[in-house]
Amino acid sequence: METDQTFAQTPVPRPKNWLVESILVTIFCCLPFGIVGIIFSSQVNSKYDAGDIAGALKSSKDAGTWTKVGFFTGLGIIILYVIFVFIVGVSFLGASHHVQ
C-alpha cells in the first residue's frame, strides 16, 4: 500500500545578519574586523533567499563572531589608551612638582 504523504516543513526564520552592528564596529571600534563582519553580514540574506539555509546560518555565525571580536578589540584598545593617557598625565604632574 503506497501513500502519498507530504510533510509540511516548518520554515526556518531568517538568521540575524549583524549588518548594523558590523557597520558600527567598523566606524567606531576596529576597522579590519568590522569589514570582515560586513562581508559575512552581506552574505546572510542572499544565501537565505537562495534557499541555502545552512550557508546563511554559518555566515550569520561568522558575522557575529567577527563583529564581537572587533568590538572587544576596539574596547580593549580604548581602555589601554585611557590608561596610558592617565599614566602619562600623572607622570607629567609628578615631574612638574619636582621642577619647582
Secondary structure, 3 states (H helix, E strand, C coil): CCCCCCCCCCCCCCCCCCHHHHHHHHHHCCHHHHHHHHHHHHHHHHHHHCCCHHHHHHHHHHHHHHHHHHHHHHHHHHHHHHHHHHHHHHHHHHHHHHHC
